[in-house]
Amino acid sequence: MGRKRQINEDAFFRDDDRGFYVVADGVGGHNKGEIASREAVEQLRMWVYGATHDLDRLVERVEKGDTECVWEIRRLLESGVKSACYMVFGMAELDPEKKGMSTTLSACLIRAGLAFAVHVGDSRVYRVRRNTVLQLTEDHTLINYKVKHGMMTKAEAEKAAGKNVITRAVGHKDYVQVDTADIDTAVGDRFLLCSDGLHGYFTNDKEVADLCVDGDLEECADSAIALANQRGGKDNITALVVEVQP
């Protein structure tokens, strides 16, 4: 939780038994962002739970060495986010007070020696392996778009205004383009899911590693939130730290 926002527009979900984790951040400045984030997380949770049979079947195939079906798991999660987007948009269309509400959404499913990420917006998923940090998600922000397409240097981006202007959000329209990814996991790997209220204060990947590489998981998350608050805490802050077990 940040220090300067009265309403917490972040939402998260964790299910260690299923290896499923979600972080969402209601888009600041829009109506009822906290409803959008909460609803998007719940819709994705329901989608994944409803697809348990298919998901377990696919995971079993991967565990047996059938890597050809990895894309099907990614597609299943992608469809869940698109369904959540349609539902959030529909809620806003039915209630004028919710008009324009939307949210970021980043989720991670850790199964069968792989981590599957689905992502919209500028919340993030990191993998921390010893002291090596890998960001699985790409920020869907106007600043990042300009850097990626050579319209701005990284140095210019650091000083640019409008860093929180996102180019994709769940619920802004009835459809959204969803990024997906999968990477290998190993016992002891840690994953950090967080909203921009946290990662906006990171100066480099070493800080991510220092916060997450060892120690109690809850204490790691608390330390991350404390760091963001020490550096301003201008936004809601959500940090979810998980570890791959044997």
Backbone bond lengths (Angstrom), bond angles and torsions (degrees), N, CA, C in turn:
res aa  C-N    CA-C-N  psi(-1)  N-CA   C-N-CA  omega(-1)  CA-C   N-CA-C  phi
1 M - - - 1.467 - - 1.528 109.53 -
2 G 1.309 117.26 129.62 1.453 120.66 178.79 1.520 112.10 -78.56
3 R 1.315 115.43 177.72 1.456 120.27 -173.22 1.526 113.02 -95.76
4 K 1.330 118.59 -19.33 1.457 119.27 -167.15 1.522 115.10 -117.70
5 R 1.315 119.23 -3.86 1.459 121.60 176.82 1.519 109.72 -101.82
6 Q 1.335 116.80 128.43 1.467 120.03 -179.55 1.527 111.62 -76.63
7 I 1.338 116.83 -31.67 1.459 121.34 -179.82 1.525 108.84 -107.89
8 N 1.340 116.45 129.19 1.459 120.80 178.09 1.520 108.53 -87.65
9 E 1.342 115.87 110.07 1.453 120.64 -178.57 1.528 112.11 -93.75
10 D 1.330 117.72 4.67 1.467 121.70 176.64 1.526 110.01 -86.41
11 A 1.328 115.07 155.92 1.456 121.63 172.33 1.522 107.35 -147.10
12 F 1.326 116.55 152.51 1.463 119.09 177.75 1.519 109.79 -149.11
13 F 1.336 114.41 165.44 1.465 120.89 177.06 1.512 108.25 -148.89
14 R 1.337 116.53 142.38 1.457 120.46 175.19 1.518 110.07 -139.76
15 D 1.318 115.42 138.68 1.455 122.24 176.25 1.524 106.37 -138.83
16 D 1.323 115.91 95.80 1.463 120.24 -176.43 1.525 111.95 -66.38
17 D 1.324 117.75 -31.27 1.465 120.40 -180.00 1.527 111.34 -64.64
18 R 1.310 116.50 -39.22 1.466 120.77 179.89 1.525 112.10 -93.27
19 G 1.324 117.09 -8.89 1.459 120.12 -177.80 1.515 112.46 66.91
20 F 1.336 116.25 38.33 1.464 120.66 -174.02 1.527 110.31 -123.23
21 Y 1.342 116.23 129.25 1.463 121.60 -172.67 1.533 109.91 -141.14
22 V 1.338 115.46 141.31 1.462 120.88 -177.09 1.529 110.38 -140.48
23 V 1.328 116.15 140.95 1.468 122.56 170.55 1.525 107.70 -132.54
24 A 1.322 116.26 135.69 1.467 121.55 177.86 1.523 109.36 -136.29
25 D 1.318 115.73 151.15 1.462 122.26 -178.03 1.515 108.48 -135.42
26 G 1.331 116.58 108.28 1.454 120.35 177.61 1.516 110.08 -57.06
27 V 1.324 116.03 134.46 1.460 120.10 -173.42 1.522 110.19 -66.23
28 G 1.333 116.16 121.77 1.460 121.59 -178.50 1.513 112.00 -61.80
29 G 1.324 115.64 141.78 1.451 120.85 178.36 1.521 113.17 87.69
30 H 1.329 117.45 -8.89 1.456 120.39 177.97 1.524 109.59 -100.42
31 N 1.316 115.13 160.48 1.468 119.53 -178.30 1.517 111.18 -70.06
32 K 1.329 114.90 133.71 1.463 121.54 170.26 1.524 113.28 55.06
33 G 1.326 116.49 44.81 1.457 120.22 178.17 1.510 112.38 -60.69
34 E 1.340 115.74 -31.79 1.461 118.76 -179.41 1.534 111.43 -68.31
35 I 1.339 116.72 -31.28 1.462 120.22 176.46 1.523 110.06 -71.82
36 A 1.320 116.63 -41.09 1.461 120.84 -179.85 1.521 111.38 -61.28
37 S 1.341 117.25 -45.26 1.465 119.93 -177.92 1.519 110.99 -67.45
38 R 1.314 116.52 -43.49 1.465 120.35 -179.83 1.533 111.07 -63.72
39 E 1.317 116.09 -43.61 1.460 120.04 -178.34 1.530 111.29 -68.42
40 A 1.321 117.48 -39.69 1.461 120.54 179.83 1.523 111.24 -63.55
41 V 1.325 116.08 -42.77 1.465 120.12 178.14 1.526 110.42 -62.51
42 E 1.326 116.69 -44.32 1.461 120.75 -178.88 1.530 111.50 -66.23
43 Q 1.312 116.94 -40.55 1.464 120.09 179.16 1.528 111.25 -64.50
44 L 1.325 117.11 -41.62 1.457 119.58 178.76 1.524 110.52 -67.66
45 R 1.322 116.63 -39.38 1.467 119.84 177.00 1.518 110.75 -59.41
46 M 1.323 116.84 -47.15 1.457 121.12 -179.77 1.526 111.10 -63.07
47 W 1.311 116.70 -38.25 1.469 120.31 179.03 1.523 110.62 -63.07
48 V 1.319 116.08 -48.33 1.463 120.23 -178.69 1.525 111.22 -64.91
49 Y 1.321 117.08 -42.74 1.464 120.26 178.10 1.529 111.14 -64.56
50 G 1.326 116.15 -38.19 1.454 119.93 178.65 1.514 113.37 -67.12
51 A 1.337 115.67 -23.47 1.462 121.02 -179.75 1.530 111.62 -99.95
52 T 1.323 117.16 19.35 1.466 121.29 -175.56 1.525 112.44 -54.34
53 H 1.315 117.04 -45.46 1.468 120.38 -177.75 1.525 110.96 -60.83
54 D 1.333 116.54 -49.81 1.467 120.27 179.90 1.518 111.15 -64.26
55 L 1.328 116.01 -40.82 1.458 119.99 -178.40 1.524 111.13 -65.20
56 D 1.317 117.04 -44.65 1.465 120.33 178.73 1.524 110.96 -61.77
57 R 1.320 116.48 -39.22 1.464 120.78 179.02 1.534 110.65 -63.54
58 L 1.324 116.52 -43.05 1.461 120.47 179.95 1.531 111.10 -67.40
59 V 1.332 116.25 -42.42 1.464 120.44 179.03 1.526 110.31 -61.25
60 E 1.319 116.67 -40.73 1.468 120.85 179.07 1.530 110.81 -62.17
61 R 1.321 116.22 -39.19 1.470 119.92 177.54 1.522 111.09 -64.53
62 V 1.345 116.24 -40.91 1.470 119.69 178.39 1.524 110.36 -63.74
63 E 1.330 116.18 -42.85 1.466 120.69 179.99 1.525 111.84 -61.87
64 K 1.322 116.46 -26.02 1.469 120.96 178.46 1.528 112.43 -89.05
65 G 1.328 115.68 3.78 1.459 119.89 175.18 1.511 115.81 100.43
66 D 1.324 117.66 3.65 1.462 121.44 179.90 1.524 109.70 -85.79
67 T 1.319 116.67 85.39 1.459 120.62 -177.66 1.526 112.64 -78.12
68 E 1.331 117.04 -7.83 1.467 120.34 -179.36 1.529 111.94 -65.87
69 C 1.344 116.91 -21.39 1.468 118.88 -176.47 1.527 112.70 -95.99
70 V 1.340 117.51 5.36 1.466 119.76 179.09 1.531 110.80 -58.28
71 W 1.320 115.81 -39.45 1.467 119.42 -179.20 1.525 111.28 -62.16
72 E 1.347 117.44 -27.96 1.461 120.12 -179.78 1.527 110.92 -68.82
73 I 1.321 116.91 -34.91 1.473 119.98 177.02 1.523 109.36 -67.40
74 R 1.322 115.69 -42.96 1.464 119.45 177.56 1.528 110.66 -60.81
75 R 1.321 116.31 -41.95 1.458 120.26 -179.37 1.529 111.51 -66.45
76 L 1.325 116.75 -38.00 1.461 120.86 178.62 1.525 110.43 -61.57
77 L 1.323 116.91 -45.53 1.464 120.53 179.13 1.528 111.14 -67.56
78 E 1.311 116.12 -40.33 1.468 120.69 177.73 1.529 110.42 -59.26
79 S 1.324 116.56 -43.45 1.458 120.67 179.12 1.526 111.35 -62.95
80 G 1.327 116.38 -34.67 1.457 120.42 177.27 1.517 112.61 -63.45
81 V 1.325 116.44 -41.01 1.467 120.40 178.65 1.528 110.23 -67.91
82 K 1.322 116.73 -40.58 1.467 120.10 179.24 1.530 110.68 -64.79
83 S 1.327 116.38 -37.38 1.457 119.97 176.20 1.522 111.21 -64.57
84 A 1.321 116.64 -41.86 1.466 121.18 177.35 1.521 110.52 -61.60
85 C 1.326 115.45 -40.54 1.467 120.17 178.93 1.519 110.97 -60.80
86 Y 1.320 116.44 -45.38 1.464 121.40 -179.91 1.529 110.91 -62.07
87 M 1.319 116.35 -40.46 1.458 120.58 -178.59 1.529 111.54 -68.63
88 V 1.336 117.53 -44.35 1.466 120.67 179.82 1.520 110.26 -63.83
89 F 1.322 116.67 -42.77 1.464 120.63 177.84 1.522 110.41 -61.50
90 G 1.347 116.39 -42.70 1.452 120.85 179.95 1.511 112.63 -62.77
91 M 1.331 117.10 -40.07 1.460 121.06 177.32 1.523 110.67 -60.38
92 A 1.329 116.14 -41.19 1.462 120.59 -178.71 1.530 111.10 -68.97
93 E 1.331 116.42 -34.35 1.454 119.95 179.30 1.527 111.60 -68.36
94 L 1.327 116.92 -31.17 1.459 121.43 -177.39 1.530 113.29 -82.82
95 D 1.324 117.23 -20.06 1.470 121.38 -175.70 1.530 109.52 -129.28
96 P 1.325 117.86 109.13 1.466 120.83 -178.73 1.528 113.45 -54.76
97 E 1.336 117.29 -29.98 1.459 119.85 -179.75 1.527 112.20 -69.40
98 K 1.335 117.08 -19.32 1.455 121.16 -179.65 1.533 112.21 -101.56
99 K 1.298 117.18 4.89 1.458 122.14 -177.05 1.529 111.12 -55.30
100 G 1.319 116.66 127.75 1.460 121.38 176.89 1.506 115.00 88.13
101 M 1.335 118.75 -1.32 1.468 118.99 -178.67 1.532 110.21 -70.20
102 S 1.322 116.34 143.63 1.455 122.06 179.68 1.523 108.79 -160.64
103 T 1.323 116.42 176.31 1.466 119.98 -174.70 1.517 111.31 -158.26
104 T 1.299 115.94 154.83 1.459 120.37 166.54 1.534 106.98 -79.22
105 L 1.319 116.97 164.61 1.463 120.36 177.55 1.527 108.78 -157.48
106 S 1.325 115.80 120.70 1.462 121.55 175.73 1.519 108.28 -130.01
107 A 1.325 116.53 128.70 1.460 120.47 -177.22 1.517 109.94 -135.00
108 C 1.325 114.93 155.29 1.462 121.04 -178.98 1.531 108.74 -140.03
109 L 1.323 115.65 129.74 1.461 122.25 174.79 1.523 107.44 -114.38
110 I 1.333 117.07 120.68 1.457 121.77 -177.19 1.525 108.46 -110.84
111 R 1.326 115.37 103.96 1.461 121.81 -178.21 1.527 109.75 -148.75
112 A 1.312 116.44 151.52 1.467 122.70 170.13 1.525 113.57 55.90
113 G 1.336 116.84 35.91 1.457 120.18 178.26 1.511 114.82 74.23
114 L 1.341 115.81 14.77 1.459 121.01 179.41 1.525 110.02 -133.75
115 A 1.315 115.56 156.25 1.462 121.57 171.51 1.520 107.01 -118.19
116 F 1.332 115.79 123.49 1.458 122.15 179.50 1.525 107.82 -105.30
117 A 1.318 116.35 125.72 1.462 120.41 -179.67 1.516 110.22 -115.62
118 V 1.334 116.18 139.96 1.459 122.51 170.61 1.520 106.74 -126.91
119 H 1.348 115.41 145.99 1.465 116.22 -165.34 1.520 112.20 -157.17
120 V 1.344 114.61 136.37 1.463 122.92 170.28 1.522 107.13 -142.38
121 G 1.335 117.40 129.31 1.462 120.36 176.36 1.507 113.63 100.70
122 D 1.346 116.91 -145.82 1.460 119.61 -174.87 1.523 113.93 -126.82
123 S 1.342 117.99 17.39 1.463 117.74 164.32 1.530 106.41 -74.33
124 R 1.317 117.82 164.87 1.471 119.45 -172.34 1.524 112.96 -134.24
125 V 1.348 114.04 158.43 1.458 122.88 170.18 1.528 107.27 -127.16
126 Y 1.338 116.39 125.39 1.456 122.51 177.00 1.534 109.62 -116.61
127 R 1.318 116.07 145.11 1.460 120.56 165.76 1.521 108.17 -106.78
128 V 1.340 116.18 130.31 1.465 121.64 177.71 1.525 107.82 -114.83
129 R 1.311 115.83 113.56 1.469 122.03 178.61 1.516 107.47 -118.91
130 R 1.336 115.09 106.78 1.461 121.39 -171.27 1.532 108.02 55.22
131 N 1.321 119.02 -115.43 1.464 119.20 -179.86 1.525 112.27 -107.03
132 T 1.327 116.62 13.73 1.461 121.01 -179.31 1.517 109.83 -102.55
133 V 1.329 115.66 129.24 1.464 121.15 -176.96 1.525 109.39 -114.89
134 L 1.331 115.36 132.67 1.460 121.41 176.38 1.518 108.34 -125.85
135 Q 1.330 116.56 123.97 1.461 121.14 176.29 1.526 108.46 -89.00
136 L 1.335 116.76 117.80 1.459 120.98 -176.84 1.523 112.62 -80.16
137 T 1.306 117.11 -21.13 1.460 121.99 -173.18 1.520 110.77 -110.28
138 E 1.314 114.67 155.96 1.465 121.28 176.06 1.519 108.66 -117.05
139 D 1.326 116.90 128.00 1.459 120.48 -177.58 1.526 111.28 -63.25
140 H 1.324 115.85 127.64 1.458 120.75 175.05 1.525 107.88 -93.08
141 T 1.327 115.07 73.05 1.466 121.56 -179.93 1.519 109.46 -123.12
142 L 1.316 115.58 158.29 1.461 120.20 179.32 1.524 110.46 -63.31
143 I 1.331 117.04 -40.05 1.461 120.94 179.54 1.525 110.65 -62.11
144 N 1.323 117.16 -47.21 1.460 120.63 -179.53 1.524 111.23 -63.73
145 Y 1.320 116.78 -36.59 1.461 121.54 177.81 1.535 110.30 -61.16
146 K 1.328 115.47 -44.10 1.463 119.48 -178.98 1.531 111.58 -66.12
147 V 1.335 116.82 -39.35 1.469 120.58 177.78 1.525 110.12 -65.43
148 K 1.320 116.36 -45.84 1.468 122.11 -177.26 1.521 111.74 -61.13
149 H 1.335 117.11 -33.41 1.460 121.30 -176.69 1.530 112.94 -101.96
150 G 1.341 115.90 16.95 1.458 120.23 173.42 1.506 115.32 72.73
151 M 1.315 117.27 17.43 1.457 120.96 -179.57 1.526 111.92 -89.61
152 M 1.337 115.96 -8.83 1.461 121.83 -177.49 1.520 108.01 -159.02
153 T 1.324 117.14 142.75 1.460 120.16 176.36 1.523 109.74 -83.39
154 K 1.327 116.39 163.49 1.463 119.82 177.86 1.520 110.79 -63.03
155 A 1.338 116.12 -36.27 1.468 119.98 178.31 1.523 110.93 -64.07
156 E 1.340 116.23 -40.88 1.461 120.14 177.48 1.525 111.08 -66.69
157 A 1.334 115.18 -36.21 1.459 120.01 -179.35 1.524 111.60 -64.05
158 E 1.326 116.94 -35.35 1.458 120.89 -179.55 1.525 111.93 -61.27
159 K 1.335 116.58 -29.99 1.460 120.98 -176.00 1.532 112.48 -102.41
160 A 1.330 116.45 -4.98 1.461 120.58 -173.66 1.525 111.64 -74.30
161 A 1.313 115.25 149.72 1.467 121.15 174.66 1.524 109.21 -84.38
162 G 1.314 115.52 164.82 1.457 119.90 175.52 1.509 114.89 75.85
163 K 1.333 117.30 32.16 1.462 120.07 -178.81 1.531 112.68 -67.05
164 N 1.327 116.34 -20.02 1.461 119.43 -177.19 1.521 112.77 -93.52
165 V 1.325 118.07 9.23 1.464 121.06 177.76 1.529 108.19 -80.91
166 I 1.343 116.65 111.37 1.454 119.89 -177.12 1.522 110.96 -97.85
167 T 1.318 116.09 152.95 1.465 122.07 -176.72 1.527 112.45 -103.35
168 R 1.329 117.66 -10.96 1.464 121.67 175.78 1.523 108.67 -139.49
169 A 1.327 115.87 142.27 1.462 120.06 176.99 1.523 109.46 -153.03
170 V 1.309 116.30 149.52 1.452 122.72 176.85 1.525 108.66 -78.51
171 G 1.331 116.98 117.93 1.455 121.40 177.59 1.510 115.00 101.67
172 H 1.314 117.83 -11.21 1.470 120.03 178.72 1.522 110.00 -64.02
173 K 1.335 115.65 -40.08 1.458 122.96 172.37 1.524 107.14 -128.73
174 D 1.325 117.07 -178.16 1.463 118.62 -179.38 1.526 112.66 -82.63
175 Y 1.339 116.19 -2.95 1.463 121.10 179.78 1.518 108.50 -142.86
176 V 1.330 116.88 146.30 1.457 120.37 176.66 1.527 109.64 -143.31
177 Q 1.300 116.11 144.61 1.460 121.08 174.81 1.524 108.52 -78.36
178 V 1.324 116.69 129.51 1.459 122.61 -174.53 1.521 110.18 -113.24
179 D 1.317 117.22 129.66 1.461 121.37 173.30 1.524 109.36 -83.90
180 T 1.332 116.83 141.26 1.462 121.26 174.61 1.520 109.26 -131.82
181 A 1.318 115.60 155.24 1.467 120.56 178.50 1.517 109.01 -156.58
182 D 1.319 116.74 159.12 1.464 120.60 169.96 1.518 108.89 -143.33
183 I 1.329 115.90 141.46 1.459 122.07 177.86 1.518 108.77 -139.24
184 D 1.315 115.56 162.69 1.459 120.21 178.99 1.526 110.25 -74.35
185 T 1.321 115.37 155.56 1.456 121.23 174.42 1.516 109.49 -127.27
186 A 1.317 115.76 157.94 1.459 122.25 175.88 1.522 107.80 -136.75
187 V 1.311 116.19 154.73 1.461 120.62 177.79 1.527 109.51 -56.45
188 G 1.305 116.20 130.64 1.456 120.92 -178.72 1.517 113.95 98.65
189 D 1.350 116.93 -16.64 1.466 118.91 174.59 1.522 109.21 -59.01
190 R 1.314 115.40 144.28 1.465 120.11 174.46 1.519 109.52 -120.97
191 F 1.318 114.63 147.54 1.454 121.33 179.39 1.519 109.08 -122.49
192 L 1.320 115.16 135.87 1.459 121.99 175.71 1.522 108.33 -114.88
193 L 1.324 116.21 119.82 1.458 122.19 170.94 1.517 106.49 -107.04
194 C 1.326 117.29 130.87 1.467 118.46 -176.13 1.514 111.70 -153.87
195 S 1.323 114.87 155.97 1.455 121.59 173.93 1.527 109.19 -85.93
196 D 1.343 116.12 169.86 1.462 119.31 -177.62 1.519 112.25 -69.06
197 G 1.340 116.54 -13.59 1.458 119.10 174.32 1.508 112.28 -62.95
198 L 1.342 116.85 -20.20 1.466 121.55 173.81 1.519 111.47 -99.49
199 H 1.324 117.42 -58.93 1.474 118.26 -171.27 1.523 113.06 -67.30
200 G 1.326 116.70 -17.06 1.454 119.07 176.05 1.522 113.04 -65.05
201 Y 1.340 116.16 -16.61 1.467 120.52 179.75 1.525 112.96 -101.56
202 F 1.328 118.18 -4.37 1.461 119.87 176.01 1.523 109.91 -71.39
203 T 1.313 116.49 137.98 1.465 120.04 176.24 1.526 111.83 -99.40
204 N 1.339 117.36 -20.81 1.465 120.85 178.13 1.532 109.17 -165.08
205 D 1.347 114.91 171.03 1.465 119.78 -178.43 1.523 112.59 -68.15
206 K 1.328 116.76 -25.54 1.468 119.37 -179.95 1.521 110.65 -59.53
207 E 1.328 117.01 -35.92 1.466 119.70 178.53 1.525 111.00 -64.34
208 V 1.327 116.40 -36.43 1.462 120.35 177.36 1.525 109.70 -63.38
209 A 1.344 115.99 -46.09 1.462 120.65 179.99 1.526 111.38 -63.49
210 D 1.312 116.50 -44.25 1.466 120.23 -178.72 1.527 111.59 -61.12
211 L 1.320 116.42 -35.53 1.463 120.53 -178.48 1.525 112.62 -76.04
212 C 1.333 116.77 -30.91 1.470 119.84 -167.92 1.517 115.83 -114.44
213 V 1.325 118.74 -12.28 1.465 119.68 -166.67 1.519 113.33 -66.19
214 D 1.328 118.10 -32.68 1.471 118.91 178.90 1.523 109.91 -152.94
215 G 1.334 115.49 177.90 1.453 120.62 -178.15 1.521 112.40 92.89
216 D 1.319 116.37 172.93 1.451 122.88 178.96 1.530 110.49 -60.19
217 L 1.334 116.66 136.32 1.462 120.81 -174.54 1.526 111.95 -62.06
218 E 1.313 116.21 -43.82 1.464 119.33 -179.25 1.526 110.86 -65.83
219 E 1.328 116.45 -37.61 1.459 120.02 178.17 1.529 110.67 -66.83
220 C 1.337 117.03 -34.82 1.464 120.19 176.42 1.529 110.56 -62.21
221 A 1.338 116.16 -44.84 1.457 120.02 178.91 1.522 111.02 -64.32
222 D 1.326 116.59 -41.90 1.469 120.45 178.73 1.524 111.11 -62.67
223 S 1.333 116.36 -39.82 1.465 120.18 179.13 1.519 111.27 -65.23
224 A 1.339 116.03 -38.43 1.461 119.94 178.67 1.528 110.81 -64.03
225 I 1.320 116.14 -43.40 1.468 120.23 179.48 1.527 110.47 -66.18
226 A 1.321 116.20 -39.05 1.466 120.12 177.97 1.527 110.75 -62.47
227 L 1.330 117.02 -39.86 1.463 121.34 178.57 1.524 110.81 -60.32
228 A 1.339 115.64 -46.92 1.463 119.37 -179.57 1.527 111.29 -63.70
229 N 1.312 116.87 -39.75 1.466 120.03 178.91 1.523 111.77 -66.57
230 Q 1.347 116.13 -37.90 1.459 120.06 178.08 1.531 111.21 -62.89
231 R 1.332 115.83 -30.69 1.460 120.33 -176.59 1.529 112.71 -94.63
232 G 1.315 116.68 8.80 1.459 119.61 175.00 1.509 114.41 140.84
233 G 1.330 117.10 -44.53 1.453 121.14 178.85 1.517 114.03 53.75
234 K 1.328 116.71 42.36 1.462 120.14 -174.44 1.529 113.47 -76.78
235 D 1.326 117.38 -14.20 1.455 121.14 -176.37 1.523 109.31 -127.03
236 N 1.329 116.18 169.51 1.459 119.56 170.96 1.525 108.57 -63.60
237 I 1.315 116.08 145.74 1.466 121.16 -175.54 1.520 109.31 -126.04
238 T 1.326 116.88 124.50 1.453 121.91 174.00 1.517 108.93 -129.08
239 A 1.332 116.67 129.30 1.459 122.44 177.77 1.517 108.95 -134.63
240 L 1.314 116.24 125.97 1.459 122.69 179.82 1.521 107.55 -124.17
241 V 1.332 116.98 117.06 1.466 122.11 -178.62 1.519 109.30 -113.91
242 V 1.340 115.89 126.39 1.477 120.30 -179.49 1.526 108.56 -131.21
243 E 1.327 115.45 158.62 1.468 120.91 -178.02 1.515 110.20 -129.48
244 V 1.327 116.93 141.34 1.454 121.92 176.83 1.533 108.08 -78.57
245 Q 1.318 115.50 121.59 1.457 121.97 -178.37 1.529 110.69 -97.00
246 P 1.362 117.78 160.60 1.465 121.09 178.03 1.532 111.34 -61.03
